[in-house]
Amino acid sequence: MQRRKVLLIKFMRKNPSFWIVAIITLILDQITKYLILINFANVGDTFPLWQGVFHLTYVQNTGAAFSFFQGGASWLRWLSLLVSLGLIILAWREKLSQIEQLAYGFILAGAFGNGIDRFFFSYVVDFLDFRLINFPVFNIADISINIGIIFLIYATLKLSSK
């Protein structure tokens, strides 16, 4: 038992920001989805936080982020799993820069968070509804993936400018 604990600490010490971001964001994603599931009885139920601008709306998304690829949950669940495993292996094997740790940590949280939904429900729970701009309903995992991509773009631009 002690050896496993030491191995786990060593494993997480290599890229601590990766793990912290991934774990905290994943927990936030899952808690918010759980709160939607226990407080909204039916798909389509909505609660306006700012009438006509921003609502919490319960949606079952069988597609990818922002409802792209509707009905693709069967192959998307495996994609989520592969991306998650790939990022975990990357963080285990390589020492990542701080910006890479943040980027990949956010992407892992998003892929794993939506992957959990796809494996357990065959759909993703979405609830953030910006009605002012008629944007597709989304969730914390979707935001997390986009933040990760922004960090990756920034890291790439920063490297290419050197």
C-alpha positions in Angstrom: 0.0 0.0 0.0 2.8 2.4 0.9 4.6 1.8 -2.4 1.4 2.6 -4.4 1.0 5.8 -2.4 4.6 6.8 -3.2 4.1 5.9 -6.9 0.9 8.0 -7.1 2.5 11.0 -5.4 5.5 10.7 -7.8 3.1 10.3 -10.7 1.3 13.5 -9.8 4.4 15.5 -8.9 5.7 15.5 -12.5 2.9 17.7 -13.8 1.0 19.0 -10.8 -1.0 21.8 -12.6 -2.2 19.2 -15.1 -3.7 17.1 -12.3 -5.0 19.9 -10.2 -6.8 21.6 -13.2 -8.2 18.2 -14.5 -9.5 17.0 -11.1 -11.0 20.3 -9.9 -12.6 21.0 -13.3 -13.9 17.4 -13.6 -15.5 17.6 -10.2 -17.1 21.0 -11.0 -18.5 19.6 -14.3 -20.0 16.5 -12.6 -21.5 18.5 -9.7 -23.1 21.0 -11.9 -24.6 18.3 -14.1 -25.8 16.4 -11.0 -27.5 19.6 -9.8 -29.3 20.0 -13.1 -30.5 16.3 -13.1 -31.9 16.5 -9.5 -33.5 20.0 -10.0 -35.0 19.7 -13.5 -37.7 17.0 -14.0 -37.9 17.1 -17.7 -35.7 17.7 -20.7 -36.3 21.3 -21.9 -37.1 22.6 -18.4 -35.5 26.0 -18.0 -34.8 28.5 -15.3 -34.0 32.1 -16.4 -31.1 33.7 -14.5 -31.5 36.8 -16.8 -34.7 36.6 -18.8 -34.1 36.3 -22.5 -30.3 36.4 -22.1 -29.0 33.5 -19.9 -31.0 30.5 -18.7 -30.2 27.2 -17.1 -32.0 24.7 -19.5 -31.8 20.9 -19.2 -30.8 19.4 -22.6 -29.7 15.8 -23.4 -27.0 16.2 -26.1 -26.3 13.0 -28.1 -23.7 14.9 -30.2 -20.4 16.6 -29.5 -19.6 20.0 -28.0 -22.3 22.6 -28.7 -24.6 19.9 -30.1 -22.4 19.1 -33.2 -22.7 15.5 -34.6 -26.1 14.9 -33.1 -26.7 11.1 -32.6 -23.0 10.3 -32.5 -22.8 9.3 -28.8 -21.8 5.7 -29.6 -18.5 6.7 -31.3 -18.0 9.8 -29.3 -17.9 7.8 -26.0 -14.9 5.9 -27.4 -13.3 9.1 -28.7 -13.6 10.6 -25.2 -12.0 7.6 -23.6 -9.1 7.5 -26.1 -8.4 11.2 -25.7 -8.6 10.9 -21.9 -6.2 7.9 -21.8 -3.9 9.6 -24.3 -3.6 12.7 -22.1 -3.1 10.7 -18.9 -0.3 8.7 -20.6 1.2 11.9 -21.9 1.2 13.5 -18.4 2.7 10.3 -16.9 5.5 10.0 -19.4 6.5 13.6 -20.3 7.4 16.7 -18.2 5.0 19.3 -19.7 5.5 23.1 -19.6 3.2 25.0 -17.3 1.0 26.2 -20.2 0.8 22.6 -21.6 -0.2 21.3 -18.2 -3.0 23.8 -18.1 -4.1 23.2 -21.6 -4.1 19.4 -21.4 -5.6 19.4 -17.9 -8.6 21.4 -19.1 -9.0 19.2 -22.2 -8.8 16.0 -20.0 -11.4 17.4 -17.7 -13.8 18.2 -20.6 -13.2 14.9 -22.5 -13.5 12.8 -19.4 -16.5 14.7 -18.0 -18.5 14.4 -21.2 -17.2 10.8 -21.6 -18.6 9.9 -18.2 -22.1 11.1 -19.4 -21.8 9.3 -22.7 -20.9 5.9 -21.0 -23.6 6.2 -18.2 -26.5 7.9 -20.1 -25.6 7.7 -23.8 -26.0 11.5 -23.9 -24.3 14.5 -22.4 -26.1 16.8 -19.9 -26.0 20.4 -21.2 -27.5 23.3 -19.3 -25.8 26.7 -20.0 -28.2 28.5 -22.4 -27.2 31.9 -23.8 -30.4 32.9 -25.5 -29.3 36.4 -26.4 -27.1 35.1 -29.2 -29.1 31.9 -29.9 -26.0 29.8 -29.0 -26.3 26.0 -28.6 -26.7 24.9 -25.0 -23.4 23.6 -23.4 -21.8 22.7 -20.1 -18.6 23.1 -18.0 -16.8 20.3 -19.9 -17.4 22.1 -23.2 -16.0 25.3 -21.7 -13.0 23.4 -20.3 -12.1 21.8 -23.7 -12.3 25.3 -25.3 -10.1 26.8 -22.6 -7.6 24.0 -23.2 -7.6 24.6 -26.9 -7.0 28.4 -26.3 -4.0 27.6 -24.1 -2.6 25.2 -26.8 -3.0 27.9 -29.4 -1.2 30.4 -27.2 1.6 27.9 -26.5 2.0 27.2 -30.2 2.1 30.9 -31.0 4.5 31.6 -28.2 6.9 28.8 -29.4 6.7 29.9 -33.0 7.6 33.5 -32.1 10.9 32.4 -30.6 
